[in-house]
Amino acid sequence: MVQDIKGNLQGVPKHLLEEMAAWYDYNLEKDLLVDEFLGQALARLSLRLNREIALYINRQGKILQISLGSRKTVSLAGTAIRRSEQRLSGIRCLHTHPSGSGHLSALDFAALRQLRLDCMAALGINEKAEITSIGLARWPGTDQEMEIFSSLPAAQAFNLSAYIALAEEAFHQCEAPKQFQAALLVSLTGGRDDEEVETSLAELGRLAETAGLLAVGQLLQHKDKPSPATYIGKGKVEELRHLAQISDADLIVFDEALSPAQLYNLEEQTGRPIADRSILILDIFAKRARSNEGKLQVELAQLKYMLPRIRGQGLALSRLGGGIGTRGPGETKLETDQRKIRRRIQDLEERLDEVMRTRELHRRKRREEELPLVALVGYTNAGKSSLLNALSNSQTYAENLLFATLDTLTRKVSLASGQSFLLGDTVGFIRRLPHHLIAAFRATLEEVREADLLLHVVDGSAEDAQVQFQAVMDVLQQLGVADKPVITVVNKADLIENPQVLKRLLALWEGSLAVSARHKEGFERLLAAIEENLSKKWQQVEILLPFSAGSLLSLLHDEGHIISENYREDGVLICAQVPEKVYGRISPLIVRS
């Protein structure tokens, strides 16, 4: 029976464990909160061990679980409670406060609510092993619903059955379904300054909100290097567990990518699901993906993230295929799950390779048509899709959300000179964008590699605009396109209240321009800058075109930009800007280049 004692048993003599284990055979009267025998036994052992002791007792008075803690706290989880969340658990918790009063802590009230206990009671014990006070938490579980009994006889006079009936009624009145999953945000300074850490945590909060979570608190540890086992230190893990219990958090989200071991250890020690920045971004991507290609890319990234992190515990893989005959002789569930994931990853990679081949055909056709490609790049929610809509007069999806659009969109834009170009939108970037995500979206990001010109869109109204700018440049460096021609476009200029802020931003980046996609302001200068940049890939020539070469004249009008036409006796003298393909066909007729 000793093995049935839960919690921290280190250093506890065996005979004392056996004495406690014998309590499992003891039945308390169902109408009593605590009787004299149990109260005195708890007080004596709790003081001797200088530890909290918790008993879980059902409505028939039978002790279901005994748990040992430390001097200040005891684990209040792990009992066999009723499955239905529409009723109280039918279990009450009686625990001790050695060398303290019976006043309940925030953790006690949180446990009452989260475990749906009938009641939570604490025995305050003095240095003589006497019960000096007994605290009782009433539903809905706040310090206003606490009753203090001054002695053991006063608590014995309390009618527990009548109280439980009232508690059930209070439970039904106060238990409204949660509208959001509550999340705790955790970060480590890691040598960064306070401003950078705060900015990163604020962004994590926006990511959590975008994923449908409600941030109910945050925990920051000032430490240079993360712990290999739990990312944060041992003491902080304990603090995090208590904070999660008090705030009733459903999930704990870390601002950095966690290793499989860190994820596992943190879940074990906090009793809460753990997520990191990577899986949060992947979850948002999964919600935003609309095209078949986008869905394939997101699923591939999710599976590559999941593969090293699964431990075979209830992982739902039914949608990955399988069925009869998928498990070999002696193969474990974990091995089967991993094999299914690897097989699905291979299938997705083959399908995305086909997507890339199709995209290459489209790019080849575009190159034949000699239409230059301008790609919009930038931080998520910088306004790229809004700028695409405004410049091309289209109505693609654009919202004031992180990662509102994932799928590559391309629209044709005409310049005042008559020259046209293709404007392509791309997935937004973010700080510490997961590497496997960049790999999964390689088909989409190929558009950036193929672009003749990049428009780097910066949210000028963001407080950390410079940090966002550098985050995008870091990703462009990873893609190997940092040396491409770039025009920096400071968007949302209408939201910048201080003109000096806009002036400072424009001075930071040479050749940058301010625009407002919402009000279509600053477009004339932007289009002129695009035309000037693209014209470097064209050549200006003078051609003497015979009157018999009507097809070449049509070609110049369709593919080039006519600057002037002068009709002479021997033909038409034309000054035009032409792309390389057209230049090759008209080169014998060029008078001056």
C-alpha positions as CSV (number, residue, x, y, z in Angstrom):
1,M,0.0,0.0,0.0
2,V,3.0,2.3,0.5
3,Q,3.2,2.7,-3.3
4,D,-0.3,4.3,-3.3
5,I,1.1,7.4,-1.5
6,K,1.7,10.0,-4.2
7,G,3.9,13.1,-4.4
8,N,7.3,13.8,-2.8
9,L,8.2,10.7,-0.7
10,Q,12.0,11.4,-0.6
11,G,13.4,11.1,2.9
12,V,10.1,9.9,4.5
13,P,10.6,6.9,6.8
14,K,8.9,3.7,5.6
15,H,6.9,3.2,8.9
16,L,5.3,6.7,8.5
17,L,4.3,5.9,4.9
18,E,2.8,2.7,6.1
19,E,0.8,4.6,8.8
20,M,-0.6,6.9,6.1
21,A,-1.3,4.1,3.8
22,A,-3.5,2.5,6.5
23,W,-5.8,5.5,6.2
24,Y,-7.1,4.1,2.9
25,D,-9.1,1.6,5.0
26,Y,-10.6,4.4,7.1
27,N,-14.1,5.7,6.3
28,L,-15.1,9.2,7.4
29,E,-18.7,10.0,8.1
30,K,-20.1,11.5,4.9
31,D,-21.6,14.5,6.6
32,L,-18.3,15.5,8.3
33,L,-15.7,17.8,6.9
34,V,-13.1,16.1,9.2
35,D,-13.3,14.1,12.4
36,E,-11.1,14.1,15.5
37,F,-9.1,10.9,14.6
38,L,-8.2,12.1,11.0
39,G,-7.6,15.7,12.0
40,Q,-5.2,14.8,14.8
41,A,-3.4,12.2,12.7
42,L,-2.9,14.7,9.8
43,A,-1.7,17.4,12.2
44,R,0.8,15.1,13.9
45,L,2.4,13.7,10.8
46,S,2.3,16.9,8.9
47,L,4.2,18.7,11.6
48,R,6.7,15.9,12.1
49,L,7.5,15.8,8.3
50,N,7.2,19.5,7.9
51,R,5.2,18.9,4.7
52,E,1.7,19.5,3.5
53,I,-0.4,16.3,3.3
54,A,-3.5,16.2,1.0
55,L,-6.4,13.7,1.1
56,Y,-8.9,13.3,-1.6
57,I,-12.2,12.0,-0.1
58,N,-15.4,11.0,-2.0
59,R,-19.0,11.7,-0.8
60,Q,-19.2,8.4,1.0
61,G,-16.2,9.4,3.2
62,K,-13.7,7.0,1.5
63,I,-10.2,8.3,1.0
64,L,-9.3,7.9,-2.7
65,Q,-5.8,9.4,-2.7
66,I,-3.1,10.6,-0.3
67,S,-0.4,13.0,-1.5
68,L,2.7,14.4,0.1
69,G,4.1,17.8,-0.8
70,S,6.7,20.3,0.4
71,R,6.5,22.7,3.4
72,K,4.6,25.2,1.3
73,T,2.6,23.3,-1.3
74,V,1.3,19.9,-2.4
75,S,0.3,18.6,-5.8
76,L,-3.5,18.8,-6.1
77,A,-4.1,16.7,-9.2
78,G,-4.3,13.2,-10.4
79,T,-7.5,11.9,-8.7
80,A,-10.1,9.9,-10.5
81,I,-12.8,12.6,-10.9
82,R,-16.1,12.3,-12.7
83,R,-15.8,12.6,-16.4
84,S,-18.8,14.9,-16.9
85,E,-17.8,18.5,-16.9
86,Q,-21.4,19.5,-16.2
87,R,-21.2,18.5,-12.5
88,L,-18.9,18.7,-9.6
89,S,-16.3,15.9,-9.2
90,G,-17.9,14.4,-6.1
91,I,-14.5,14.7,-4.4
92,R,-13.3,17.0,-1.7
93,C,-9.8,17.9,-0.7
94,L,-8.6,18.1,2.8
95,H,-5.0,19.3,3.3
96,T,-2.6,20.7,5.9
97,H,-0.8,23.9,6.4
98,P,2.1,23.1,8.9
99,S,3.1,26.0,11.1
100,G,0.5,28.1,9.4
101,S,-3.2,29.2,9.4
102,G,-6.2,27.6,7.7
103,H,-6.4,30.5,5.3
104,L,-6.5,29.3,1.7
105,S,-4.0,30.3,-1.0
106,A,-4.7,31.4,-4.6
107,L,-3.5,27.9,-5.6
108,D,-6.1,26.3,-3.3
109,F,-8.9,28.4,-4.9
110,A,-7.6,27.6,-8.4
111,A,-7.5,23.8,-7.7
112,L,-11.1,24.0,-6.4
113,R,-12.3,25.5,-9.7
114,Q,-10.1,23.5,-12.1
115,L,-10.7,20.1,-10.5
116,R,-14.4,20.9,-9.8
117,L,-14.0,19.8,-6.2
118,D,-17.0,19.7,-3.9
119,C,-14.9,21.8,-1.5
120,M,-11.4,22.7,-0.5
121,A,-10.4,22.6,3.2
122,A,-7.1,23.4,4.9
123,L,-6.0,22.6,8.4
124,G,-3.9,25.3,10.1
125,I,-1.4,23.5,12.5
126,N,0.7,25.2,15.2
127,E,4.1,24.1,16.6
128,K,2.3,21.8,19.1
129,A,0.6,19.8,16.4
130,E,-2.7,21.5,17.3
131,I,-5.3,22.5,14.8
132,T,-5.8,26.2,15.3
133,S,-8.1,27.0,12.4
134,I,-9.8,25.3,9.4
135,G,-10.4,27.2,6.2
136,L,-13.2,26.1,3.8
137,A,-13.5,27.4,0.2
138,R,-17.0,27.8,-1.1
139,W,-18.0,28.0,-4.7
140,P,-17.4,29.8,-7.0
141,G,-14.0,29.8,-5.4
142,T,-12.7,33.2,-4.5
143,D,-11.5,34.6,-1.2
144,Q,-14.9,36.1,-0.6
145,E,-16.3,32.5,-0.4
146,M,-14.0,31.4,2.4
147,E,-15.2,30.3,5.8
148,I,-12.9,29.9,8.8
149,F,-13.6,27.6,11.7
150,S,-11.7,28.4,14.9
151,S,-11.4,24.8,16.1
152,L,-11.9,21.1,15.2
153,P,-15.3,20.9,17.0
154,A,-16.6,23.9,15.1
155,A,-15.7,22.2,11.8
156,Q,-17.4,18.9,13.0
157,A,-20.6,20.8,13.6
158,F,-20.7,21.9,9.9
159,N,-23.2,19.9,7.7
160,L,-21.2,18.9,4.7
161,S,-24.0,17.3,2.8
162,A,-26.1,20.5,2.9
163,Y,-23.1,22.5,1.8
164,I,-22.4,20.2,-1.2
165,A,-26.1,20.6,-2.4
166,L,-25.6,24.4,-2.3
167,A,-22.2,24.0,-4.1
168,E,-23.7,22.1,-7.0
169,E,-26.3,24.9,-7.4
170,A,-23.5,27.6,-7.3
171,F,-21.4,25.6,-9.8
172,H,-24.2,25.5,-12.4
173,Q,-24.7,29.2,-12.0
174,C,-21.1,30.3,-12.3
175,E,-19.7,27.8,-14.8
176,A,-20.0,29.5,-18.2
177,P,-18.3,27.9,-21.2
178,K,-14.9,29.4,-22.1
179,Q,-14.9,31.6,-25.2
180,F,-11.1,31.3,-25.6
181,Q,-8.3,29.0,-24.6
182,A,-6.3,30.7,-21.9
183,A,-2.5,30.9,-22.5
184,L,0.5,31.8,-20.5
185,L,3.4,33.4,-22.4
186,V,7.0,32.5,-21.4
187,S,10.3,34.0,-22.5
188,L,14.0,34.0,-21.6
189,T,16.1,37.2,-22.0
190,G,19.0,35.2,-23.5
191,G,21.3,38.2,-23.5
192,R,18.8,40.5,-25.2
193,D,18.0,43.9,-23.8
194,D,14.6,44.6,-22.1
195,E,13.1,46.5,-25.0
196,E,13.8,43.7,-27.5
197,V,12.4,41.0,-25.1
198,E,9.2,43.1,-24.4
199,T,8.7,43.6,-28.2
200,S,9.1,39.9,-28.9
201,L,6.7,39.0,-26.1
202,A,4.2,41.5,-27.4
203,E,4.4,39.9,-30.8
204,L,4.0,36.5,-29.2
205,G,0.8,37.8,-27.7
206,R,-0.5,38.9,-31.1
207,L,0.4,35.5,-32.5
208,A,-1.5,33.9,-29.7
209,E,-4.5,36.1,-30.3
210,T,-4.4,35.3,-34.0
211,A,-4.4,31.6,-33.2
212,G,-7.5,32.0,-31.1
213,L,-5.9,32.1,-27.6
214,L,-6.3,34.6,-24.8
215,A,-3.1,35.6,-23.0
216,V,-3.8,35.5,-19.3
217,G,-0.3,36.2,-18.0
218,Q,3.4,36.0,-18.8
219,L,6.6,34.8,-17.2
220,L,10.0,36.2,-18.0
221,Q,13.3,34.7,-16.8
222,H,16.5,36.8,-16.8
223,K,19.0,34.1,-17.9
224,D,21.7,34.1,-20.6
225,K,21.4,30.5,-21.7
226,P,18.4,28.2,-21.7
227,S,18.4,25.0,-19.6
228,P,18.9,21.9,-21.9
229,A,16.2,20.0,-20.0
230,T,13.4,22.6,-19.4
231,Y,14.5,25.8,-21.2
232,I,13.8,27.8,-18.0
233,G,15.4,27.0,-14.6
234,K,14.0,24.5,-12.2
235,G,12.7,27.2,-9.8
236,K,10.9,29.0,-12.7
237,V,9.3,25.7,-13.8
238,E,7.7,25.4,-10.3
239,E,6.7,29.1,-10.4
240,L,5.2,28.5,-13.9
241,R,3.2,25.5,-12.7
242,H,1.7,27.6,-9.9
243,L,1.0,30.5,-12.2
244,A,-0.7,28.2,-14.7
245,Q,-2.9,26.8,-11.9
246,I,-3.8,30.2,-10.5
247,S,-4.6,31.7,-13.9
248,D,-6.5,28.6,-15.0
249,A,-4.3,28.5,-18.2
250,D,-5.1,25.8,-20.8
251,L,-1.8,26.1,-22.6
252,I,1.7,27.5,-22.0
253,V,3.4,29.1,-25.0
254,F,7.2,29.7,-25.2
255,D,8.7,32.5,-27.3
256,E,11.4,30.2,-28.7
257,A,11.5,26.9,-30.5
258,L,11.8,24.1,-27.9
259,S,13.6,20.8,-28.3
260,P,11.6,17.5,-28.1
261,A,13.1,16.8,-24.6
262,Q,12.2,20.3,-23.4
263,L,8.6,20.0,-24.6
264,Y,8.2,16.6,-22.9
265,N,9.8,17.6,-19.6
266,L,7.8,20.8,-19.3
267,E,4.5,19.1,-20.0
268,E,5.4,16.5,-17.3
269,Q,6.4,19.1,-14.7
270,T,3.6,21.7,-15.3
271,G,0.7,19.3,-16.1
272,R,-0.2,21.6,-19.1
273,P,0.2,21.3,-22.9
274,I,3.2,23.2,-24.1
275,A,3.5,25.1,-27.4
276,D,6.4,27.1,-28.8
277,R,6.6,30.0,-31.3
278,S,7.0,27.5,-34.2
279,I,3.9,25.5,-33.6
280,L,1.9,28.7,-33.0
281,I,2.9,30.0,-36.4
282,L,2.1,26.7,-38.0
283,D,-1.3,26.6,-36.4
284,I,-2.0,30.1,-37.9
285,F,-0.8,29.0,-41.3
286,A,-3.1,26.0,-41.2
287,K,-6.1,28.3,-40.6
288,R,-5.0,30.7,-43.3
289,A,-4.1,28.3,-46.1
290,R,-6.8,28.4,-48.8
291,S,-5.2,26.9,-52.0
292,N,-4.3,23.3,-52.4
293,E,-0.7,24.2,-52.6
294,G,-0.8,26.3,-49.4
295,K,-2.4,23.4,-47.5
296,L,0.2,21.0,-48.8
297,Q,3.0,23.3,-47.7
298,V,1.5,23.8,-44.2
299,E,0.9,20.1,-43.6
300,L,4.5,19.3,-44.7
301,A,5.9,21.9,-42.2
302,Q,3.6,20.6,-39.4
303,L,4.7,17.0,-40.0
304,K,8.4,17.8,-40.1
305,Y,7.9,19.7,-36.8
306,M,5.9,16.8,-35.3
307,L,8.2,13.9,-36.3
308,P,11.0,14.3,-33.7
309,R,8.5,15.3,-31.0
310,I,6.0,12.4,-30.9
311,R,6.3,9.8,-28.2
312,G,3.4,7.6,-29.2
313,Q,1.0,9.0,-26.6
314,G,-2.5,9.3,-28.2
315,L,-1.3,10.9,-31.4
316,A,-4.2,11.1,-33.8
317,L,-2.9,10.1,-37.2
318,S,-6.0,8.7,-38.8
319,R,-6.0,11.3,-41.5
320,L,-2.5,10.2,-42.5
321,G,-3.8,7.0,-44.0
322,G,-2.9,3.5,-42.8
323,G,-5.4,0.9,-41.5
324,I,-5.2,-2.9,-41.6
325,G,-1.7,-4.2,-42.3
326,T,0.1,-1.0,-41.4
327,R,1.7,-2.4,-38.3
328,G,4.5,-5.0,-38.6
329,P,5.2,-7.9,-36.1
330,G,6.5,-6.6,-32.9
331,E,6.3,-2.9,-34.0
332,T,5.5,-0.4,-31.4
333,K,2.8,2.3,-31.7
334,L,5.5,4.9,-31.7
335,E,7.3,3.3,-34.6
336,T,4.1,3.0,-36.6
337,D,3.3,6.6,-36.0
338,Q,6.7,7.7,-37.1
339,R,6.6,5.5,-40.2
340,K,3.2,7.0,-41.2
341,I,4.5,10.5,-40.8
342,R,7.7,9.8,-42.9
343,R,5.6,8.2,-45.6
344,R,3.3,11.2,-45.7
345,I,6.2,13.6,-45.7
346,Q,7.6,11.8,-48.8
347,D,4.2,12.0,-50.5
348,L,3.9,15.7,-49.8
349,E,7.4,16.5,-51.0
350,E,6.7,14.6,-54.3
351,R,3.5,16.6,-54.8
352,L,5.2,19.9,-54.0
353,D,8.0,19.0,-56.5
354,E,5.2,18.7,-59.1
355,V,3.9,22.1,-58.1
356,M,7.4,23.5,-58.6
357,R,7.7,22.0,-62.0
358,T,4.3,23.5,-62.9
359,R,5.5,26.9,-61.6
360,E,8.7,26.6,-63.6
361,L,6.6,26.2,-66.8
362,H,4.6,29.3,-65.9
363,R,7.9,31.2,-65.3
364,R,9.3,30.0,-68.6
365,K,6.2,31.3,-70.4
366,R,6.5,34.6,-68.6
367,R,10.1,34.9,-69.5
368,E,9.2,34.4,-73.2
369,E,6.6,37.2,-72.9
370,E,9.4,39.4,-71.3
371,L,7.1,40.7,-68.6
372,P,9.3,41.7,-65.6
373,L,8.3,40.4,-62.2
374,V,8.2,42.6,-59.1
375,A,7.7,40.7,-55.8
376,L,6.3,42.2,-52.7
377,V,8.2,41.1,-49.6
378,G,7.8,42.3,-46.0
379,Y,6.9,41.6,-42.4
380,T,3.6,40.0,-41.8
381,N,0.7,42.6,-41.6
382,A,2.9,45.3,-43.3
383,G,0.2,45.8,-45.9
384,K,1.5,43.9,-48.9
385,S,-1.8,42.5,-50.0
386,S,-3.4,45.9,-49.6
387,L,-0.7,47.5,-51.8
388,L,-1.2,44.7,-54.4
389,N,-4.9,45.5,-54.5
390,A,-4.4,49.3,-54.8
391,L,-1.7,49.1,-57.5
392,S,-3.5,46.5,-59.6
393,N,-7.1,47.6,-58.9
394,S,-8.0,44.1,-57.8
395,Q,-9.9,42.8,-54.8
396,T,-7.8,40.0,-53.3
397,Y,-8.2,39.1,-49.7
398,A,-6.6,41.5,-47.3
399,E,-7.1,41.9,-43.6
400,N,-5.4,43.6,-40.6
401,L,-4.2,40.2,-39.3
402,L,-1.0,38.4,-38.9
403,F,-0.4,36.1,-42.0
404,A,-3.8,37.0,-43.5
405,T,-2.7,35.6,-46.9
406,L,-0.4,32.7,-47.5
407,D,-0.9,31.9,-51.2
408,T,1.1,33.6,-53.9
409,L,-0.9,36.1,-56.0
410,T,0.2,37.7,-59.2
411,R,-1.5,40.6,-60.9
412,K,-0.6,42.6,-64.0
413,V,0.1,46.3,-63.5
414,S,0.4,48.9,-66.3
415,L,2.7,52.0,-66.0
416,A,1.9,55.4,-67.5
417,S,4.5,54.8,-70.3
418,G,2.5,51.8,-71.4
419,Q,5.0,49.3,-70.1
420,S,3.6,46.5,-67.9
421,F,4.9,44.3,-65.2
422,L,3.7,41.4,-63.0
423,L,3.3,42.2,-59.3
424,G,3.5,39.2,-57.0
425,D,2.5,38.9,-53.3
426,T,4.3,36.5,-51.0
427,V,3.9,35.1,-47.5
428,G,4.7,37.5,-44.8
429,F,7.9,37.1,-42.8
430,I,8.4,37.3,-39.0
431,R,11.2,37.1,-36.5
432,R,12.6,33.6,-36.0
433,L,10.5,32.2,-38.9
434,P,11.0,28.4,-38.5
435,H,13.5,27.0,-40.9
436,H,11.3,24.0,-41.8
437,L,8.6,26.5,-42.7
438,I,10.9,28.3,-45.1
439,A,11.8,24.9,-46.6
440,A,8.1,23.9,-46.9
441,F,7.2,27.1,-48.7
442,R,10.1,26.9,-51.1
443,A,7.7,26.7,-54.1
444,T,6.1,29.9,-53.1
445,L,9.4,31.7,-52.3
446,E,10.8,30.7,-55.7
447,E,8.9,33.8,-56.9
448,V,11.2,35.9,-54.8
449,R,14.2,34.3,-56.3
450,E,12.9,34.9,-59.9
451,A,11.9,38.5,-59.3
452,D,13.5,41.3,-61.3
453,L,12.8,43.7,-58.5
454,L,11.7,43.5,-54.8
455,L,9.4,45.9,-53.1
456,H,10.2,45.6,-49.4
457,V,7.1,46.8,-47.6
458,V,7.6,48.2,-44.1
459,D,4.9,49.1,-41.6
460,G,5.9,52.6,-40.8
461,S,3.4,52.8,-38.0
462,A,5.0,49.9,-36.1
463,E,7.0,50.9,-33.1
464,D,9.6,48.3,-34.0
465,A,9.7,49.1,-37.8
466,Q,13.6,48.8,-37.8
467,V,13.5,45.4,-36.1
468,Q,10.9,44.2,-38.6
469,F,13.0,45.5,-41.5
470,Q,16.0,43.6,-40.3
471,A,14.0,40.4,-39.8
472,V,12.9,40.5,-43.4
473,M,16.5,41.1,-44.6
474,D,17.6,38.1,-42.6
475,V,15.1,35.9,-44.4
476,L,16.1,37.3,-47.8
477,Q,19.7,36.5,-46.9
478,Q,18.6,32.9,-46.1
479,L,16.9,32.7,-49.5
480,G,20.1,34.0,-51.2
481,V,18.3,37.1,-52.8
482,A,19.6,39.9,-50.5
483,D,21.6,41.3,-53.5
484,K,18.6,41.8,-55.7
485,P,17.4,45.4,-56.6
486,V,15.1,46.5,-53.7
487,I,12.9,49.5,-53.3
488,T,11.9,50.0,-49.6
489,V,8.3,51.2,-49.3
490,V,7.3,52.7,-46.0
491,N,3.5,51.8,-45.9
492,K,0.8,53.1,-43.6
493,A,2.2,56.6,-43.7
494,D,-1.3,58.0,-42.9
495,L,-1.0,56.3,-39.5
496,I,2.3,58.0,-38.5
497,E,1.2,61.0,-36.4
498,N,4.7,62.5,-35.9
499,P,6.2,63.7,-39.2
500,Q,9.7,63.4,-37.7
501,V,9.2,59.7,-37.3
502,L,8.5,59.3,-41.0
503,K,11.4,61.5,-41.9
504,R,13.7,59.4,-39.8
505,L,12.5,56.2,-41.3
506,L,13.0,57.5,-44.9
507,A,16.5,58.6,-44.0
508,L,17.4,55.1,-42.7
509,W,16.9,53.4,-46.0
510,E,18.3,54.9,-49.2
511,G,15.8,55.5,-51.9
512,S,12.8,54.6,-49.7
513,L,9.4,56.0,-50.4
514,A,6.4,56.7,-48.2
515,V,2.9,55.5,-49.3
516,S,-0.5,54.8,-47.9
517,A,-2.1,51.7,-49.6
518,R,-5.4,52.5,-47.9
519,H,-5.6,56.0,-49.4
520,K,-3.6,55.3,-52.5
521,E,-1.1,58.1,-51.6
522,G,2.5,58.2,-52.9
523,F,1.8,55.9,-55.8
524,E,3.0,58.2,-58.5
525,R,6.5,58.3,-57.1
526,L,6.4,54.6,-56.4
527,L,5.4,53.6,-60.0
528,A,8.0,56.0,-61.4
529,A,10.7,54.4,-59.2
530,I,9.6,50.9,-60.4
531,E,9.7,52.1,-64.0
532,E,13.1,53.6,-63.6
533,N,14.4,50.4,-62.1
534,L,12.9,48.1,-64.6
535,S,14.0,50.2,-67.5
536,K,17.6,49.2,-66.7
537,K,16.8,45.8,-68.1
538,W,15.5,47.3,-71.3
539,Q,17.5,49.1,-74.0
540,Q,16.6,52.4,-75.8
541,V,17.2,52.3,-79.5
542,E,16.6,54.2,-82.7
543,I,15.4,52.1,-85.6
544,L,14.7,52.8,-89.3
545,L,11.9,50.5,-90.1
546,P,10.9,49.9,-93.7
547,F,7.2,50.4,-94.6
548,S,7.1,46.8,-95.6
549,A,8.0,45.6,-92.0
550,G,4.5,46.1,-90.5
551,S,4.8,43.0,-88.3
552,L,7.9,44.5,-86.5
553,L,6.0,47.7,-85.9
554,S,3.2,45.8,-84.2
555,L,5.8,43.9,-82.2
556,L,7.4,47.2,-81.0
557,H,4.0,48.5,-79.9
558,D,3.1,45.2,-78.1
559,E,6.3,44.3,-76.4
560,G,8.2,47.6,-76.2
561,H,7.6,51.2,-75.3
562,I,7.5,53.7,-78.3
563,I,9.0,57.1,-77.4
564,S,8.6,58.7,-80.8
565,E,7.8,57.9,-84.4
566,N,9.0,60.0,-87.5
567,Y,7.8,59.1,-90.9
568,R,10.4,59.6,-93.7
569,E,10.6,58.7,-97.4
570,D,12.7,55.6,-96.7
571,G,10.7,54.4,-93.7
572,V,9.7,55.1,-90.1
573,L,12.4,56.4,-87.7
574,I,11.4,55.0,-84.3
575,C,12.8,55.7,-80.8
576,A,11.8,53.0,-78.4
577,Q,12.6,51.0,-75.3
578,V,12.7,47.3,-76.0
579,P,13.4,44.1,-74.0
580,E,16.2,41.7,-74.8
581,K,14.0,39.4,-76.9
582,V,12.8,42.2,-79.1
583,Y,16.3,43.7,-79.3
584,G,17.6,40.5,-81.0
585,R,14.9,40.6,-83.7
586,I,15.4,44.3,-84.6
587,S,19.2,44.6,-84.2
588,P,19.9,44.7,-88.0
589,L,17.6,47.8,-88.3
590,I,19.1,49.7,-85.4
591,V,20.5,53.1,-86.3
592,R,21.6,54.1,-82.8
593,S,21.6,52.2,-79.5
